[in-house]
């Protein structure tokens, strides 16, 4: 009597999305903490964000209040970072400047990354005249060094907060358009795109649901690396008088105001420069780690 061999099939249980997300975060953290430099960059950024969050508690002096009796006072328990040539507390001004510089960098880079990724994805997917036009525009923007282009735009528009935000957006968007376009051209030739087309998906759904998630990794890496560059551009423009106007508490502007007093021995006026180094180095190290993780 022949026996029928029956194979029992155990149905697969669908993993909860939150559990899947947590496993992904846990794995990413495991990979990143294996790299000491990446871990150092991560804690640098966390430290700066920690100062920003605690600013309502630790900023006890008005960053714009002058005190003629405490002009160029060295660091002390009363003024941790000393005072400047107007008697303003440098610690308070540095913390407020940390808020401002990080806000400008994070806002403008995220905005340019979002808009640039969408434009680049659409341009790379459809091609043709639209793609040709967009690439000529990006070629023009990328032909100039970002700092030189920023100086030209700010000189034309004038020094102000909103002009600085617009300038940061303009000089960065071309980078993300080019990255997203290249990734889109590579991804749209895959078989899963053909399957999505044959399934009757609309063009917008294919781009947003299927292609953009697979193009986001290089854009995310570039975004992290550009945070540091944005901080440098903001500080540099303010230092040379094309960024924010005095008496705004901003890292580059604070260094510019105190530069002439460094020769007199007021070394504490350069402390905001250490925060620039900390922020730029932190974002660059973290970006390198994310790039290794994505690779």
Buried (B, 14 or more C-beta within 10 A) or exposed (E): EEEEEEEEEEEEEEEEEEEEEEEEEEEBEEEBEEBEEBBBBBBBBEEBEEBBEEBEEEBEBEBBEBBEEBBBBEBEEEBBBBBBBBBBBBBBBBBBBBBBBBEBBBBBBEBBBBBBBBBBBBBBBBEEEEBEEBBEBBEEBBEBEBBEBBBBBBEEBEBEBEBBBBBBBBBBBBBBBBBBBBBBBEBBEEEEBEEBEEEEBEEEEBBEEBBBEBBBBBBBBBBBBBBBBBBBBBBBBBBEBBBBEEBBBBBBBBBBBBEEBEEEEBEBBBBBBEBBEBBBBBBBBBBBBBBBBEE
